[in-house]
Amino acid sequence: MWPLIGNDRIISFLQRSLEKGVLSQAYLFTGLPRVGKMTLALLIAQAVNCTVQNKPCGDCTSCTHVPEK
């Protein structure tokens, strides 16, 4: 689950990349302050390391080890 408002296009792109297993080694998030760049980066870290099917779950050990902003 991606608890973000807006940025639907980039979230869809990242979800598809995760499902296909074709994430790039790096992503650069740019934009105005307070638009969710850090939140999205932390969610990607959770999703990459998550151990359940519906990534990121936010509850498994891997997800809870990612620090909050």
CHARMM internal coordinates of N, CA and C (Angstrom, degrees):
IC EDIT
DIST 1 N 1 CA 1.4531
DIST 1 CA 1 C 1.5255
ANGL 1 N 1 CA 1 C 108.63
DIST 1 C 2 N 1.2969
ANGL 1 CA 1 C 2 N 115.24
DIHE 1 N 1 CA 1 C 2 N 135.67
DIST 2 N 2 CA 1.4489
ANGL 1 C 2 N 2 CA 121.70
DIHE 1 CA 1 C 2 N 2 CA -179.30
DIST 2 CA 2 C 1.5209
ANGL 2 N 2 CA 2 C 108.38
DIHE 1 C 2 N 2 CA 2 C -111.23
DIST 2 C 3 N 1.3368
ANGL 2 CA 2 C 3 N 118.45
DIHE 2 N 2 CA 2 C 3 N 97.08
DIST 3 N 3 CA 1.4675
ANGL 2 C 3 N 3 CA 121.60
DIHE 2 CA 2 C 3 N 3 CA -176.10
DIST 3 CA 3 C 1.5339
ANGL 3 N 3 CA 3 C 112.74
DIHE 2 C 3 N 3 CA 3 C -80.53
DIST 3 C 4 N 1.3087
ANGL 3 CA 3 C 4 N 115.95
DIHE 3 N 3 CA 3 C 4 N 60.64
DIST 4 N 4 CA 1.4568
ANGL 3 C 4 N 4 CA 121.01
DIHE 3 CA 3 C 4 N 4 CA 178.89
DIST 4 CA 4 C 1.5180
ANGL 4 N 4 CA 4 C 109.44
DIHE 3 C 4 N 4 CA 4 C -123.55
DIST 4 C 5 N 1.3005
ANGL 4 CA 4 C 5 N 115.37
DIHE 4 N 4 CA 4 C 5 N 146.83
DIST 5 N 5 CA 1.4598
ANGL 4 C 5 N 5 CA 121.30
DIHE 4 CA 4 C 5 N 5 CA 175.44
DIST 5 CA 5 C 1.5216
ANGL 5 N 5 CA 5 C 107.31
DIHE 4 C 5 N 5 CA 5 C -104.31
DIST 5 C 6 N 1.3150
ANGL 5 CA 5 C 6 N 116.65
DIHE 5 N 5 CA 5 C 6 N 129.78
DIST 6 N 6 CA 1.4557
ANGL 5 C 6 N 6 CA 120.35
DIHE 5 CA 5 C 6 N 6 CA -177.84
DIST 6 CA 6 C 1.5120
ANGL 6 N 6 CA 6 C 110.85
DIHE 5 C 6 N 6 CA 6 C 83.64
DIST 6 C 7 N 1.3031
ANGL 6 CA 6 C 7 N 116.61
DIHE 6 N 6 CA 6 C 7 N -172.51
DIST 7 N 7 CA 1.4667
ANGL 6 C 7 N 7 CA 122.76
DIHE 6 CA 6 C 7 N 7 CA -179.44
DIST 7 CA 7 C 1.5261
ANGL 7 N 7 CA 7 C 112.42
DIHE 6 C 7 N 7 CA 7 C 54.51
DIST 7 C 8 N 1.3294
ANGL 7 CA 7 C 8 N 116.73
DIHE 7 N 7 CA 7 C 8 N 33.23
DIST 8 N 8 CA 1.4642
ANGL 7 C 8 N 8 CA 120.95
DIHE 7 CA 7 C 8 N 8 CA -175.53
DIST 8 CA 8 C 1.5214
ANGL 8 N 8 CA 8 C 112.43
DIHE 7 C 8 N 8 CA 8 C -60.27
DIST 8 C 9 N 1.3128
ANGL 8 CA 8 C 9 N 117.34
DIHE 8 N 8 CA 8 C 9 N -38.33
DIST 9 N 9 CA 1.4665
ANGL 8 C 9 N 9 CA 120.22
DIHE 8 CA 8 C 9 N 9 CA -177.59
DIST 9 CA 9 C 1.5250
ANGL 9 N 9 CA 9 C 111.59
DIHE 8 C 9 N 9 CA 9 C -64.85
DIST 9 C 10 N 1.3128
ANGL 9 CA 9 C 10 N 117.60
DIHE 9 N 9 CA 9 C 10 N -45.92
DIST 10 N 10 CA 1.4632
ANGL 9 C 10 N 10 CA 120.25
DIHE 9 CA 9 C 10 N 10 CA -179.08
DIST 10 CA 10 C 1.5227
ANGL 10 N 10 CA 10 C 111.11
DIHE 9 C 10 N 10 CA 10 C -70.05
DIST 10 C 11 N 1.3147
ANGL 10 CA 10 C 11 N 117.50
DIHE 10 N 10 CA 10 C 11 N -35.73
DIST 11 N 11 CA 1.4653
ANGL 10 C 11 N 11 CA 120.63
DIHE 10 CA 10 C 11 N 11 CA 178.15
DIST 11 CA 11 C 1.5241
ANGL 11 N 11 CA 11 C 110.08
DIHE 10 C 11 N 11 CA 11 C -65.14
DIST 11 C 12 N 1.3352
ANGL 11 CA 11 C 12 N 117.39
DIHE 11 N 11 CA 11 C 12 N -43.01
DIST 12 N 12 CA 1.4623
ANGL 11 C 12 N 12 CA 120.87
DIHE 11 CA 11 C 12 N 12 CA 177.15
DIST 12 CA 12 C 1.5223
ANGL 12 N 12 CA 12 C 110.81
DIHE 11 C 12 N 12 CA 12 C -61.36
DIST 12 C 13 N 1.3316
ANGL 12 CA 12 C 13 N 116.56
DIHE 12 N 12 CA 12 C 13 N -43.56
DIST 13 N 13 CA 1.4569
ANGL 12 C 13 N 13 CA 120.82
DIHE 12 CA 12 C 13 N 13 CA 178.39
DIST 13 CA 13 C 1.5284
ANGL 13 N 13 CA 13 C 111.18
DIHE 12 C 13 N 13 CA 13 C -59.52
DIST 13 C 14 N 1.3312
ANGL 13 CA 13 C 14 N 116.79
DIHE 13 N 13 CA 13 C 14 N -46.02
DIST 14 N 14 CA 1.4605
ANGL 13 C 14 N 14 CA 120.56
DIHE 13 CA 13 C 14 N 14 CA -178.84
DIST 14 CA 14 C 1.5270
ANGL 14 N 14 CA 14 C 111.71
DIHE 13 C 14 N 14 CA 14 C -67.69
DIST 14 C 15 N 1.3252
ANGL 14 CA 14 C 15 N 117.77
DIHE 14 N 14 CA 14 C 15 N -37.88
DIST 15 N 15 CA 1.4590
ANGL 14 C 15 N 15 CA 120.86
DIHE 14 CA 14 C 15 N 15 CA 177.34
DIST 15 CA 15 C 1.5217
ANGL 15 N 15 CA 15 C 110.71
DIHE 14 C 15 N 15 CA 15 C -62.41
DIST 15 C 16 N 1.3232
ANGL 15 CA 15 C 16 N 117.07
DIHE 15 N 15 CA 15 C 16 N -45.82
DIST 16 N 16 CA 1.4669
ANGL 15 C 16 N 16 CA 120.53
DIHE 15 CA 15 C 16 N 16 CA 178.83
DIST 16 CA 16 C 1.5249
ANGL 16 N 16 CA 16 C 110.66
DIHE 15 C 16 N 16 CA 16 C -62.87
DIST 16 C 17 N 1.3250
ANGL 16 CA 16 C 17 N 117.11
DIHE 16 N 16 CA 16 C 17 N -40.70
DIST 17 N 17 CA 1.4609
ANGL 16 C 17 N 17 CA 120.85
DIHE 16 CA 16 C 17 N 17 CA 178.83
DIST 17 CA 17 C 1.5231
ANGL 17 N 17 CA 17 C 110.95
DIHE 16 C 17 N 17 CA 17 C -62.80
DIST 17 C 18 N 1.3381
ANGL 17 CA 17 C 18 N 116.78
DIHE 17 N 17 CA 17 C 18 N -41.29
DIST 18 N 18 CA 1.4660
ANGL 17 C 18 N 18 CA 120.56
DIHE 17 CA 17 C 18 N 18 CA 177.85
DIST 18 CA 18 C 1.5229
ANGL 18 N 18 CA 18 C 111.22
DIHE 17 C 18 N 18 CA 18 C -64.48
DIST 18 C 19 N 1.3282
ANGL 18 CA 18 C 19 N 116.61
DIHE 18 N 18 CA 18 C 19 N -44.12
DIST 19 N 19 CA 1.4640
ANGL 18 C 19 N 19 CA 120.70
DIHE 18 CA 18 C 19 N 19 CA -179.29
DIST 19 CA 19 C 1.5241
ANGL 19 N 19 CA 19 C 111.85
DIHE 18 C 19 N 19 CA 19 C -62.56
DIST 19 C 20 N 1.3273
ANGL 19 CA 19 C 20 N 116.43
DIHE 19 N 19 CA 19 C 20 N -38.57
DIST 20 N 20 CA 1.4607
ANGL 19 C 20 N 20 CA 121.24
DIHE 19 CA 19 C 20 N 20 CA -179.57
DIST 20 CA 20 C 1.5249
ANGL 20 N 20 CA 20 C 112.40
DIHE 19 C 20 N 20 CA 20 C -82.95
DIST 20 C 21 N 1.3313
ANGL 20 CA 20 C 21 N 116.99
DIHE 20 N 20 CA 20 C 21 N -14.64
DIST 21 N 21 CA 1.4569
ANGL 20 C 21 N 21 CA 121.14
DIHE 20 CA 20 C 21 N 21 CA -178.70
DIST 21 CA 21 C 1.5225
ANGL 21 N 21 CA 21 C 112.74
DIHE 20 C 21 N 21 CA 21 C 74.33
DIST 21 C 22 N 1.3254
ANGL 21 CA 21 C 22 N 117.13
DIHE 21 N 21 CA 21 C 22 N 33.19
DIST 22 N 22 CA 1.4597
ANGL 21 C 22 N 22 CA 120.92
DIHE 21 CA 21 C 22 N 22 CA -177.40
DIST 22 CA 22 C 1.5299
ANGL 22 N 22 CA 22 C 111.95
DIHE 21 C 22 N 22 CA 22 C -122.45
DIST 22 C 23 N 1.3086
ANGL 22 CA 22 C 23 N 117.31
DIHE 22 N 22 CA 22 C 23 N 43.53
DIST 23 N 23 CA 1.4656
ANGL 22 C 23 N 23 CA 120.07
DIHE 22 CA 22 C 23 N 23 CA 176.36
DIST 23 CA 23 C 1.5177
ANGL 23 N 23 CA 23 C 109.80
DIHE 22 C 23 N 23 CA 23 C -70.29
DIST 23 C 24 N 1.3092
ANGL 23 CA 23 C 24 N 116.63
DIHE 23 N 23 CA 23 C 24 N 144.55
DIST 24 N 24 CA 1.4602
ANGL 23 C 24 N 24 CA 121.34
DIHE 23 CA 23 C 24 N 24 CA 174.43
DIST 24 CA 24 C 1.5220
ANGL 24 N 24 CA 24 C 109.01
DIHE 23 C 24 N 24 CA 24 C -75.82
DIST 24 C 25 N 1.3168
ANGL 24 CA 24 C 25 N 116.07
DIHE 24 N 24 CA 24 C 25 N 165.37
DIST 25 N 25 CA 1.4575
ANGL 24 C 25 N 25 CA 118.84
DIHE 24 CA 24 C 25 N 25 CA -179.22
DIST 25 CA 25 C 1.5143
ANGL 25 N 25 CA 25 C 112.65
DIHE 24 C 25 N 25 CA 25 C -75.63
DIST 25 C 26 N 1.3362
ANGL 25 CA 25 C 26 N 117.77
DIHE 25 N 25 CA 25 C 26 N -17.25
DIST 26 N 26 CA 1.4620
ANGL 25 C 26 N 26 CA 120.47
DIHE 25 CA 25 C 26 N 26 CA -179.84
DIST 26 CA 26 C 1.5233
ANGL 26 N 26 CA 26 C 109.96
DIHE 25 C 26 N 26 CA 26 C -153.54
DIST 26 C 27 N 1.3131
ANGL 26 CA 26 C 27 N 115.14
DIHE 26 N 26 CA 26 C 27 N 148.09
DIST 27 N 27 CA 1.4643
ANGL 26 C 27 N 27 CA 122.76
DIHE 26 CA 26 C 27 N 27 CA 174.12
DIST 27 CA 27 C 1.5207
ANGL 27 N 27 CA 27 C 107.62
DIHE 26 C 27 N 27 CA 27 C -132.22
DIST 27 C 28 N 1.3200
ANGL 27 CA 27 C 28 N 116.47
DIHE 27 N 27 CA 27 C 28 N 144.24
DIST 28 N 28 CA 1.4493
ANGL 27 C 28 N 28 CA 121.97
DIHE 27 CA 27 C 28 N 28 CA 178.74
DIST 28 CA 28 C 1.5241
ANGL 28 N 28 CA 28 C 108.15
DIHE 27 C 28 N 28 CA 28 C -114.12
DIST 28 C 29 N 1.3236
ANGL 28 CA 28 C 29 N 116.24
DIHE 28 N 28 CA 28 C 29 N 117.45
DIST 29 N 29 CA 1.4532
ANGL 28 C 29 N 29 CA 121.47
DIHE 28 CA 28 C 29 N 29 CA 179.29
DIST 29 CA 29 C 1.5218
ANGL 29 N 29 CA 29 C 108.12
DIHE 28 C 29 N 29 CA 29 C -102.57
DIST 29 C 30 N 1.3156
ANGL 29 CA 29 C 30 N 115.64
DIHE 29 N 29 CA 29 C 30 N 120.50
DIST 30 N 30 CA 1.4610
ANGL 29 C 30 N 30 CA 120.42
DIHE 29 CA 29 C 30 N 30 CA 179.74
DIST 30 CA 30 C 1.5222
ANGL 30 N 30 CA 30 C 108.91
DIHE 29 C 30 N 30 CA 30 C -125.60
DIST 30 C 31 N 1.2981
ANGL 30 CA 30 C 31 N 116.26
DIHE 30 N 30 CA 30 C 31 N 159.79
DIST 31 N 31 CA 1.4503
ANGL 30 C 31 N 31 CA 120.17
DIHE 30 CA 30 C 31 N 31 CA 177.34
DIST 31 CA 31 C 1.5138
ANGL 31 N 31 CA 31 C 110.94
DIHE 30 C 31 N 31 CA 31 C 149.68
DIST 31 C 32 N 1.3043
ANGL 31 CA 31 C 32 N 113.95
DIHE 31 N 31 CA 31 C 32 N -177.10
DIST 32 N 32 CA 1.4521
ANGL 31 C 32 N 32 CA 121.09
DIHE 31 CA 31 C 32 N 32 CA 179.70
DIST 32 CA 32 C 1.5270
ANGL 32 N 32 CA 32 C 111.01
DIHE 31 C 32 N 32 CA 32 C -64.89
DIST 32 C 33 N 1.3195
ANGL 32 CA 32 C 33 N 117.42
DIHE 32 N 32 CA 32 C 33 N 158.28
DIST 33 N 33 CA 1.4600
ANGL 32 C 33 N 33 CA 120.49
DIHE 32 CA 32 C 33 N 33 CA 176.16
DIST 33 CA 33 C 1.5303
ANGL 33 N 33 CA 33 C 111.10
DIHE 32 C 33 N 33 CA 33 C -61.66
DIST 33 C 34 N 1.3239
ANGL 33 CA 33 C 34 N 115.26
DIHE 33 N 33 CA 33 C 34 N 147.98
DIST 34 N 34 CA 1.4601
ANGL 33 C 34 N 34 CA 123.54
DIHE 33 CA 33 C 34 N 34 CA 172.09
DIST 34 CA 34 C 1.5330
ANGL 34 N 34 CA 34 C 114.40
DIHE 33 C 34 N 34 CA 34 C 64.19
DIST 34 C 35 N 1.3473
ANGL 34 CA 34 C 35 N 116.06
DIHE 34 N 34 CA 34 C 35 N 36.76
DIST 35 N 35 CA 1.4612
ANGL 34 C 35 N 35 CA 118.85
DIHE 34 CA 34 C 35 N 35 CA 176.29
DIST 35 CA 35 C 1.5265
ANGL 35 N 35 CA 35 C 112.24
DIHE 34 C 35 N 35 CA 35 C -109.01
DIST 35 C 36 N 1.3423
ANGL 35 CA 35 C 36 N 117.66
DIHE 35 N 35 CA 35 C 36 N 0.80
DIST 36 N 36 CA 1.4583
ANGL 35 C 36 N 36 CA 121.08
DIHE 35 CA 35 C 36 N 36 CA 174.68
DIST 36 CA 36 C 1.5146
ANGL 36 N 36 CA 36 C 115.68
DIHE 35 C 36 N 36 CA 36 C 107.20
DIST 36 C 37 N 1.3188
ANGL 36 CA 36 C 37 N 118.42
DIHE 36 N 36 CA 36 C 37 N 17.07
DIST 37 N 37 CA 1.4581
ANGL 36 C 37 N 37 CA 120.83
DIHE 36 CA 36 C 37 N 37 CA -179.32
DIST 37 CA 37 C 1.5274
ANGL 37 N 37 CA 37 C 111.41
DIHE 36 C 37 N 37 CA 37 C -63.06
DIST 37 C 38 N 1.3156
ANGL 37 CA 37 C 38 N 117.22
DIHE 37 N 37 CA 37 C 38 N -49.24
DIST 38 N 38 CA 1.4629
ANGL 37 C 38 N 38 CA 121.27
DIHE 37 CA 37 C 38 N 38 CA -178.91
DIST 38 CA 38 C 1.5286
ANGL 38 N 38 CA 38 C 110.67
DIHE 37 C 38 N 38 CA 38 C -66.91
DIST 38 C 39 N 1.3225
ANGL 38 CA 38 C 39 N 116.72
DIHE 38 N 38 CA 38 C 39 N -41.16
DIST 39 N 39 CA 1.4637
ANGL 38 C 39 N 39 CA 120.55
DIHE 38 CA 38 C 39 N 39 CA 179.12
DIST 39 CA 39 C 1.5201
ANGL 39 N 39 CA 39 C 110.55
DIHE 38 C 39 N 39 CA 39 C -60.31
DIST 39 C 40 N 1.3281
ANGL 39 CA 39 C 40 N 117.42
DIHE 39 N 39 CA 39 C 40 N -44.67
DIST 40 N 40 CA 1.4625
ANGL 39 C 40 N 40 CA 121.03
DIHE 39 CA 39 C 40 N 40 CA 179.39
DIST 40 CA 40 C 1.5287
ANGL 40 N 40 CA 40 C 110.79
DIHE 39 C 40 N 40 CA 40 C -65.01
DIST 40 C 41 N 1.3177
ANGL 40 CA 40 C 41 N 117.92
DIHE 40 N 40 CA 40 C 41 N -40.98
DIST 41 N 41 CA 1.4606
ANGL 40 C 41 N 41 CA 120.97
DIHE 40 CA 40 C 41 N 41 CA 178.63
DIST 41 CA 41 C 1.5275
ANGL 41 N 41 CA 41 C 111.25
DIHE 40 C 41 N 41 CA 41 C -61.56
DIST 41 C 42 N 1.3230
ANGL 41 CA 41 C 42 N 117.30
DIHE 41 N 41 CA 41 C 42 N -41.65
DIST 42 N 42 CA 1.4648
ANGL 41 C 42 N 42 CA 120.64
DIHE 41 CA 41 C 42 N 42 CA 178.68
DIST 42 CA 42 C 1.5239
ANGL 42 N 42 CA 42 C 111.40
DIHE 41 C 42 N 42 CA 42 C -68.26
DIST 42 C 43 N 1.3279
ANGL 42 CA 42 C 43 N 117.18
DIHE 42 N 42 CA 42 C 43 N -36.44
DIST 43 N 43 CA 1.4633
ANGL 42 C 43 N 43 CA 120.27
DIHE 42 CA 42 C 43 N 43 CA 177.33
DIST 43 CA 43 C 1.5276
ANGL 43 N 43 CA 43 C 111.35
DIHE 42 C 43 N 43 CA 43 C -66.30
DIST 43 C 44 N 1.3160
ANGL 43 CA 43 C 44 N 117.29
DIHE 43 N 43 CA 43 C 44 N -36.93
DIST 44 N 44 CA 1.4628
ANGL 43 C 44 N 44 CA 120.08
DIHE 43 CA 43 C 44 N 44 CA 176.59
DIST 44 CA 44 C 1.5214
ANGL 44 N 44 CA 44 C 109.99
DIHE 43 C 44 N 44 CA 44 C -65.31
DIST 44 C 45 N 1.3249
ANGL 44 CA 44 C 45 N 117.06
DIHE 44 N 44 CA 44 C 45 N -41.69
DIST 45 N 45 CA 1.4658
ANGL 44 C 45 N 45 CA 120.43
DIHE 44 CA 44 C 45 N 45 CA 177.45
DIST 45 CA 45 C 1.5243
ANGL 45 N 45 CA 45 C 110.31
DIHE 44 C 45 N 45 CA 45 C -60.21
DIST 45 C 46 N 1.3277
ANGL 45 CA 45 C 46 N 117.09
DIHE 45 N 45 CA 45 C 46 N -41.39
DIST 46 N 46 CA 1.4609
ANGL 45 C 46 N 46 CA 120.21
DIHE 45 CA 45 C 46 N 46 CA 176.89
DIST 46 CA 46 C 1.5193
ANGL 46 N 46 CA 46 C 110.78
DIHE 45 C 46 N 46 CA 46 C -64.00
DIST 46 C 47 N 1.3268
ANGL 46 CA 46 C 47 N 116.95
DIHE 46 N 46 CA 46 C 47 N -46.45
DIST 47 N 47 CA 1.4645
ANGL 46 C 47 N 47 CA 120.91
DIHE 46 CA 46 C 47 N 47 CA -176.32
DIST 47 CA 47 C 1.5207
ANGL 47 N 47 CA 47 C 112.08
DIHE 46 C 47 N 47 CA 47 C -63.35
DIST 47 C 48 N 1.3171
ANGL 47 CA 47 C 48 N 117.49
DIHE 47 N 47 CA 47 C 48 N -38.65
DIST 48 N 48 CA 1.4630
ANGL 47 C 48 N 48 CA 121.04
DIHE 47 CA 47 C 48 N 48 CA -179.58
DIST 48 CA 48 C 1.5220
ANGL 48 N 48 CA 48 C 110.76
DIHE 47 C 48 N 48 CA 48 C -64.95
DIST 48 C 49 N 1.3193
ANGL 48 CA 48 C 49 N 117.09
DIHE 48 N 48 CA 48 C 49 N -36.02
DIST 49 N 49 CA 1.4603
ANGL 48 C 49 N 49 CA 121.47
DIHE 48 CA 48 C 49 N 49 CA -175.48
DIST 49 CA 49 C 1.5247
ANGL 49 N 49 CA 49 C 114.20
DIHE 48 C 49 N 49 CA 49 C -98.47
DIST 49 C 50 N 1.3163
ANGL 49 CA 49 C 50 N 118.24
DIHE 49 N 49 CA 49 C 50 N -6.62
DIST 50 N 50 CA 1.4685
ANGL 49 C 50 N 50 CA 122.69
DIHE 49 CA 49 C 50 N 50 CA -175.62
DIST 50 CA 50 C 1.5199
ANGL 50 N 50 CA 50 C 111.20
DIHE 49 C 50 N 50 CA 50 C -63.15
DIST 50 C 51 N 1.3362
ANGL 50 CA 50 C 51 N 115.92
DIHE 50 N 50 CA 50 C 51 N 145.16
DIST 51 N 51 CA 1.4610
ANGL 50 C 51 N 51 CA 121.08
DIHE 50 CA 50 C 51 N 51 CA -175.62
DIST 51 CA 51 C 1.5266
ANGL 51 N 51 CA 51 C 113.55
DIHE 50 C 51 N 51 CA 51 C -104.44
DIST 51 C 52 N 1.3210
ANGL 51 CA 51 C 52 N 118.68
DIHE 51 N 51 CA 51 C 52 N 1.36
DIST 52 N 52 CA 1.4625
ANGL 51 C 52 N 52 CA 120.46
DIHE 51 CA 51 C 52 N 52 CA -179.34
DIST 52 CA 52 C 1.5228
ANGL 52 N 52 CA 52 C 109.64
DIHE 51 C 52 N 52 CA 52 C -107.08
DIST 52 C 53 N 1.3153
ANGL 52 CA 52 C 53 N 116.79
DIHE 52 N 52 CA 52 C 53 N 172.42
DIST 53 N 53 CA 1.4604
ANGL 52 C 53 N 53 CA 122.41
DIHE 52 CA 52 C 53 N 53 CA -175.62
DIST 53 CA 53 C 1.5274
ANGL 53 N 53 CA 53 C 112.60
DIHE 52 C 53 N 53 CA 53 C -68.81
DIST 53 C 54 N 1.3325
ANGL 53 CA 53 C 54 N 117.81
DIHE 53 N 53 CA 53 C 54 N -48.29
DIST 54 N 54 CA 1.4591
ANGL 53 C 54 N 54 CA 122.61
DIHE 53 CA 53 C 54 N 54 CA -176.48
DIST 54 CA 54 C 1.5253
ANGL 54 N 54 CA 54 C 109.13
DIHE 53 C 54 N 54 CA 54 C -89.59
DIST 54 C 55 N 1.3265
ANGL 54 CA 54 C 55 N 116.81
DIHE 54 N 54 CA 54 C 55 N 93.03
DIST 55 N 55 CA 1.4591
ANGL 54 C 55 N 55 CA 122.51
DIHE 54 CA 54 C 55 N 55 CA -171.68
DIST 55 CA 55 C 1.5094
ANGL 55 N 55 CA 55 C 112.04
DIHE 54 C 55 N 55 CA 55 C -94.10
DIST 55 C 56 N 1.2828
ANGL 55 CA 55 C 56 N 121.20
DIHE 55 N 55 CA 55 C 56 N 146.67
DIST 56 N 56 CA 1.4637
ANGL 55 C 56 N 56 CA 128.94
DIHE 55 CA 55 C 56 N 56 CA -15.76
DIST 56 CA 56 C 1.5219
ANGL 56 N 56 CA 56 C 110.94
DIHE 55 C 56 N 56 CA 56 C -81.39
DIST 56 C 57 N 1.3285
ANGL 56 CA 56 C 57 N 116.07
DIHE 56 N 56 CA 56 C 57 N 136.89
DIST 57 N 57 CA 1.4650
ANGL 56 C 57 N 57 CA 119.64
DIHE 56 CA 56 C 57 N 57 CA -177.85
DIST 57 CA 57 C 1.5270
ANGL 57 N 57 CA 57 C 111.46
DIHE 56 C 57 N 57 CA 57 C -81.59
DIST 57 C 58 N 1.3207
ANGL 57 CA 57 C 58 N 116.36
DIHE 57 N 57 CA 57 C 58 N -33.23
DIST 58 N 58 CA 1.4536
ANGL 57 C 58 N 58 CA 120.68
DIHE 57 CA 57 C 58 N 58 CA -178.95
DIST 58 CA 58 C 1.5152
ANGL 58 N 58 CA 58 C 113.93
DIHE 57 C 58 N 58 CA 58 C 83.66
DIST 58 C 59 N 1.3467
ANGL 58 CA 58 C 59 N 117.32
DIHE 58 N 58 CA 58 C 59 N -4.59
DIST 59 N 59 CA 1.4567
ANGL 58 C 59 N 59 CA 120.71
DIHE 58 CA 58 C 59 N 59 CA -175.98
DIST 59 CA 59 C 1.5246
ANGL 59 N 59 CA 59 C 114.35
DIHE 58 C 59 N 59 CA 59 C -116.34
DIST 59 C 60 N 1.3242
ANGL 59 CA 59 C 60 N 118.31
DIHE 59 N 59 CA 59 C 60 N -24.70
DIST 60 N 60 CA 1.4671
ANGL 59 C 60 N 60 CA 119.60
DIHE 59 CA 59 C 60 N 60 CA -176.72
DIST 60 CA 60 C 1.5394
ANGL 60 N 60 CA 60 C 109.08
DIHE 59 C 60 N 60 CA 60 C -71.17
DIST 60 C 61 N 1.3166
ANGL 60 CA 60 C 61 N 115.17
DIHE 60 N 60 CA 60 C 61 N 169.15
DIST 61 N 61 CA 1.4604
ANGL 60 C 61 N 61 CA 120.76
DIHE 60 CA 60 C 61 N 61 CA -177.98
DIST 61 CA 61 C 1.5339
ANGL 61 N 61 CA 61 C 111.78
DIHE 60 C 61 N 61 CA 61 C -59.79
DIST 61 C 62 N 1.3198
ANGL 61 CA 61 C 62 N 116.16
DIHE 61 N 61 CA 61 C 62 N -41.12
DIST 62 N 62 CA 1.4638
ANGL 61 C 62 N 62 CA 119.69
DIHE 61 CA 61 C 62 N 62 CA 180.00
DIST 62 CA 62 C 1.5227
ANGL 62 N 62 CA 62 C 111.92
DIHE 61 C 62 N 62 CA 62 C -63.44
DIST 62 C 63 N 1.3184
ANGL 62 CA 62 C 63 N 116.88
DIHE 62 N 62 CA 62 C 63 N -42.22
DIST 63 N 63 CA 1.4693
ANGL 62 C 63 N 63 CA 120.52
DIHE 62 CA 62 C 63 N 63 CA 179.61
DIST 63 CA 63 C 1.5185
ANGL 63 N 63 CA 63 C 111.98
DIHE 62 C 63 N 63 CA 63 C -67.41
DIST 63 C 64 N 1.3212
ANGL 63 CA 63 C 64 N 116.67
DIHE 63 N 63 CA 63 C 64 N -39.02
DIST 64 N 64 CA 1.4634
ANGL 63 C 64 N 64 CA 118.80
DIHE 63 CA 63 C 64 N 64 CA -177.23
DIST 64 CA 64 C 1.5233
ANGL 64 N 64 CA 64 C 112.53
DIHE 63 C 64 N 64 CA 64 C -74.76
DIST 64 C 65 N 1.3351
ANGL 64 CA 64 C 65 N 117.85
DIHE 64 N 64 CA 64 C 65 N -15.97
DIST 65 N 65 CA 1.4603
ANGL 64 C 65 N 65 CA 120.04
DIHE 64 CA 64 C 65 N 65 CA 177.05
DIST 65 CA 65 C 1.5235
ANGL 65 N 65 CA 65 C 113.38
DIHE 64 C 65 N 65 CA 65 C -80.72
DIST 65 C 66 N 1.3223
ANGL 65 CA 65 C 66 N 117.25
DIHE 65 N 65 CA 65 C 66 N -13.81
DIST 66 N 66 CA 1.4681
ANGL 65 C 66 N 66 CA 120.32
DIHE 65 CA 65 C 66 N 66 CA 175.42
DIST 66 CA 66 C 1.5257
ANGL 66 N 66 CA 66 C 106.92
DIHE 65 C 66 N 66 CA 66 C -76.75
DIST 66 C 67 N 1.3371
ANGL 66 CA 66 C 67 N 116.89
DIHE 66 N 66 CA 66 C 67 N 125.82
DIST 67 N 67 CA 1.4728
ANGL 66 C 67 N 67 CA 118.69
DIHE 66 CA 66 C 67 N 67 CA -176.43
DIST 67 CA 67 C 1.5238
ANGL 67 N 67 CA 67 C 112.23
DIHE 66 C 67 N 67 CA 67 C -67.04
DIST 67 C 68 N 1.3015
ANGL 67 CA 67 C 68 N 115.14
DIHE 67 N 67 CA 67 C 68 N 152.32
DIST 68 N 68 CA 1.4740
ANGL 67 C 68 N 68 CA 120.28
DIHE 67 CA 67 C 68 N 68 CA 174.87
DIST 68 CA 68 C 1.5141
ANGL 68 N 68 CA 68 C 107.86
DIHE 67 C 68 N 68 CA 68 C -84.48
DIST 68 C 69 N 1.3154
ANGL 68 CA 68 C 69 N 115.05
DIHE 68 N 68 CA 68 C 69 N 157.53
DIST 69 N 69 CA 1.4699
ANGL 68 C 69 N 69 CA 118.50
DIHE 68 CA 68 C 69 N 69 CA -176.45
DIST 69 CA 69 C 1.4863
ANGL 69 N 69 CA 69 C 113.52
DIHE 68 C 69 N 69 CA 69 C -69.54
END
COOR INIT
IC SEED 1 N 1 CA 1 C
IC BUILD
